[in-house]
Amino acid sequence: MIYGDNRKRFGKITVIYGARNPGLLLYKDELTEWGKRDDLNLNVTVDKGDATWKGKEGFVPRFARK
């Protein structure tokens, strides 16, 4: 959870979150809410997507370099 009182102390935050496959992603409701925020850059990736996955594929370190 991101709390408003502490959040004001920081600029834009980048979160890189990954799992081996879409079924192993945790906190899906929170990730959806975080993705709607203007003050947070959310990157969700899986090592290997399935037929329904529309997001990024690849290991977290690949996205951390960007």
Secondary structure, 3 states (H helix, E strand, C coil): CCCHHHHCCCCCEEEEEEECCHHHCCCHHHHHHHHCCCCEEEEEEECCCCCCCCCEECCHHHHHCC
